[in-house]
């Protein structure tokens, strides 16, 4: 089963499950999860081939959705769920295949479409880090900088570095082999999710475009759209307070209010 971390009152309902994107882990979402845990049980997860979760040769969205389904059943679902980028695609696949496990869905800056860009350059940069010369994360960040990786991503990637163990917690071989599936979207996806769904995008990002709205509405009948101004693809990291506020408004819309 996937590795996960819980925050807040474990008896609080409904819980929120946060699903990270490619090269990430649950720890990347720790600050936001702790803040959201003031009113609800919040759970962050390490997806397969990331963090402290098991490594596998396969990394399809059917695989990822099944992993999440097993975790939600273990947690006693259904749950609210938020997924970013790769995690957002996994969440969409889960919503279409196991809608009974989900209450409200937030998809952060991704659409159910195939993308043409590649992430291979980052795998190459991480592979090229000489781990024998790494005594602290800053040593690895310096090598990533030499490879042309921007500063924000240097810090992001090295959160998946086990410095004492001299290894990446990412299964780089599997992620490289499965990259076409990760940046793609299955052509044979069917079904429809009729629960409340928010597609939350960065105002400066081009991952969710106007032409994507039709295929989104075909699969998510109650889809709503919102943007965080001046945020890019990493909207939760660039504008964490605004991201948190948007989640609260959407997720808490029909929850009972405390008496005044």
ABEGO torsion letter per residue (X at the ends): XBBBBBBEBAABOBBBBBBBBBGBBAAAAAAAAAAAAAABBBBBBBBBGBEABBBBABABAAAAAAAAAAAAAAAGOBBBBBBBEAAAAAAAAAAAABAAABABBBBBGBBBBBBABBAAAAAAAAAABBAAABABAAAAAAAAAAAGBBAAAAAAAAAABBAAAGBBABBAAAAAAAAAAAABBBAABBEBBABBBBBBBBAABAABBAAAAAAAAAABAABBBBBBBGBBABAAAABAAAAAAAAAAAAAAABBBBBX
